[in-house]
Each structure stands twice: as structure tokens, then as C-alpha cells.
């Protein structure tokens, strides 16, 4: 089992920045990838960014150049640095992790990000 706990959400004005954190615990050695997803009201959950072993990153087109995903292996923590935030980035952001072929998949509880003036 793997437990994921997100933090760092909040209310920010357009153009501002936030950094989300996701602390992982448990059978971390079994993980193949860690990702950030988001879900806005009335919309489906979508992939934002992720890291697959060994540290290959991928981003959704709508965040390229604005968001940066990184991982601190010593702290078992995944980060999402979000810059140049837009109102359409408003959503609940979820940390996700899975093993090879998604045989096992884990989700955090989510953290709310609101972009508004």
C-alpha cells in the first residue's frame, strides 16, 4: 500500500504562483510513476503532469511552460510548481501514483486550487 498526502493549495490571483506537494509513504519502491491530475467542477479528471522512472517528465499541453513537476526522492515528495496561473486552472488537484501497467494505483485526497481576483 502507498499513502499520498497533498498540500499547498489555496486562493491566488491570476498570474500568481503556487507549489503543491505530495508526500508518499508505504511501499514507495514499487512505484513506476507519480502524477498530478486535476478536476474542475462539471469536468472530467485530467492529467496535468507526471514523472516516470527514472525521472522522465511529461506535461499536458495546457500547462507546458507554466508548470514544473519535480520529485525529491530523499523526502519521498512530488512537487508541482505552478506559475502564471489562470482562472481556468481552478480545480481540485490530486496526486496519483501507480505501479507498472497500473496494476496498483493510488490517489491522494486532493487539494483545492482557486485562481480568482
Secondary structure, DSSP 8 states (H G I E B T S, - for coil): -EEEEEE--EEE-TT--EEEEEEEEESGGG-SEEEEEEE-TTS--EEEEEEETTTEEEE-GGGTTTEEEEEETTTTEEEEEE-S--GGG-EEEEEEEE-GGGSSEEE---EEEEE--
